[in-house]
Amino acid sequence: MNHLEIGSLPELDYACNEALNTLATNLSYCGPDIRVVAVTSRFAGEGKSYISVNLLRTLSTLQKRVLLIDMDLRRSSIAARYHLHFTDEQPMGVAHYLAGMCDLQDIVYSTNLERAYFIPVGRELNSSLQLLNSPRMQELMDFARANFDLVLVDTPPAGVIVDALEIARHCDGEIIVVSYNRGSCNEVNEIKHNIERTGCKVLGVVLNNVELRSFSNRRYYYRSERYYSYYHKQYKTDQT
């Protein structure tokens, strides 16, 4: 199997780590029929790829065999942001496979995270809708379901590019990443409605880019005077 190294994967702080653990646990409660989960957003820059990559990391530590497929075919940021280093000089990816230029085994990469696998974009495209309508798209998803416990699909923003809705047709569930204090509830509801029209179930919304110190509810367990220092110290201890 091909291999790649994720060169940059910053350590998470306690609050973010716990939020991702909660999200991973909630996904496990969705049932055996939810195997392929798309991650999208309304706009660019809301953190959908950040959630996808770190959810891959979190799920892999929970003894799950997890695959992340980068399907932001027009403007992918994962390879550059996380400094992916491929053993192949010219790595193949989703775009190559959907275009009939290679086989499935050519695009699946093991990573330096145990039980975590990745399929890159391969190359960016100006127009990708025709490839997403290819019969090979369904073959890719069938392969993913058959070989992994959970499949994450990083898609383009659903509020910007129609590709996200085409991809949703092949997924069992979808997570919408929403940046705090950006946009409106009506925009989220509209995207939720459009995704559900494809037959894909919206599993929930992840609120991202939240400044926890801005909240005044001091009863929240990791912000309270009684527990914050304890949990912060314990988390640091667990990481050493």
Long-range contacts (C-beta under 8 A, 24 or more apart in sequence): 1-105, 1-108, 1-109, 1-110, 2-86, 2-87, 2-88, 2-91, 2-106, 2-107, 2-108, 2-109, 2-110, 3-87, 3-109, 3-110, 3-111, 4-84, 4-85, 4-86, 4-87, 4-91, 4-109, 4-110, 4-111, 4-112, 4-118, 4-120, 5-84, 5-85, 5-111, 5-112, 6-53, 6-82, 6-83, 6-84, 6-111, 6-112, 6-113, 7-82, 7-83, 7-84, 7-85, 8-81, 8-82, 8-83, 9-53, 9-57, 9-82, 9-113, 11-239, 12-54, 14-222, 14-231, 14-232, 14-235, 15-212, 15-222, 16-54, 17-58, 17-235, 18-222, 20-51, 20-54, 20-55, 20-58, 21-58, 23-51, 23-55, 23-58, 23-175, 23-206, 24-55, 24-58, 24-59, 24-62, 26-203, 26-204, 27-59, 27-150, 27-203, 28-62, 30-173, 30-203, 33-172, 34-172, 34-173, 34-201, 34-203, 35-144, 35-145, 35-148, 35-149, 35-150, 35-151, 35-172, 36-141, 36-144, 36-145, 36-151, 36-153, 36-170, 36-171, 36-172, 36-173, 37-150, 37-151, 37-152, 37-153, 37-171, 37-172, 37-173, 37-174, 37-175, 37-203, 38-152, 38-153, 38-155, 38-164, 38-167, 38-168, 38-171, 38-173, 38-174, 38-175, 38-200, 39-152, 39-153, 39-154, 39-155, 39-174, 39-175, 39-177, 40-155, 40-156, 40-157, 40-158, 40-164, 40-168, 40-174, 40-175, 40-176, 40-177, 40-191, 40-195, 41-157, 41-158, 41-159, 41-176, 41-177, 41-178, 41-179, 42-157, 42-158, 42-159, 42-160, 42-176, 42-178, 42-183, 42-187, 42-188, 42-191, 43-157, 43-159, 43-160, 43-179, 43-182, 43-183, 44-75, 44-157, 44-160, 45-179, 46-157, 46-177, 46-178, 46-179, 46-182, 46-208, 46-209, 47-177, 47-179, 47-208, 47-209, 48-154, 48-155, 48-157, 48-177, 49-77, 49-78, 49-81, 49-154, 50-208, 51-175, 51-177, 51-206, 51-208, 52-78, 52-152, 52-154, 53-78, 53-82, 55-152, 56-113, 56-116, 56-118, 56-152, 57-113, 57-116, 59-116, 59-150, 59-152, 60-113, 60-114, 60-115, 60-116, 63-115, 64-115, 64-149, 64-150, 65-115, 65-117, 65-147, 65-148, 65-149, 65-150, 66-115, 66-116, 66-117, 66-148, 66-149, 66-150, 66-151, 66-152, 67-108, 67-117, 67-118, 67-119, 67-144, 67-147, 67-148, 67-150, 67-151, 67-152, 68-116, 68-117, 68-118, 68-119, 68-151, 68-152, 68-153, 68-154, 69-94, 69-118, 69-119, 69-140, 69-144, 69-151, 69-152, 69-153, 69-154, 70-94, 70-118, 70-119, 70-120, 70-121, 70-154, 71-121, 71-153, 71-154, 71-155, 71-156, 71-163, 71-167, 72-121, 72-154, 72-155, 72-156, 73-121, 73-124, 73-125, 73-128, 73-131, 73-132, 73-156, 73-163, 74-124, 74-125, 74-126, 74-128, 74-156, 74-161, 74-163, 75-124, 75-156, 76-120, 76-121, 76-124, 76-154, 78-120, 78-121, 78-154, 79-120, 79-121, 84-118, 84-120, 86-120, 91-120, 91-122, 92-122, 93-119, 93-120, 93-121, 93-122, 93-123, 94-119, 94-120, 94-121, 94-122, 94-140, 95-121, 95-122, 95-123, 95-124, 95-125, 95-128, 95-131, 96-122, 96-123, 97-122, 97-136, 97-140, 98-131, 98-132, 98-134, 98-136, 98-137, 98-140, 99-131, 99-134, 100-136, 104-139, 104-140, 104-143, 117-148, 128-163, 129-162, 129-163, 129-166, 132-163, 132-166, 132-167, 133-166, 137-170, 138-170, 141-170, 141-171, 158-191, 158-194, 158-195, 159-187, 159-190, 159-191, 164-195, 165-194, 165-195, 165-197, 165-198, 166-198, 168-195, 168-198, 168-199, 168-200, 169-198, 169-199, 169-200, 171-200, 172-200, 172-201, 173-200, 173-201, 173-202, 173-203, 174-200, 174-201, 174-202, 174-203, 175-203, 175-204, 175-205, 175-206, 176-202, 176-204, 176-205, 176-206, 177-205, 177-206, 177-208, 178-205, 178-206, 178-207, 178-208, 179-208, 179-209, 180-207, 180-208, 180-209, 180-210, 180-211, 182-209
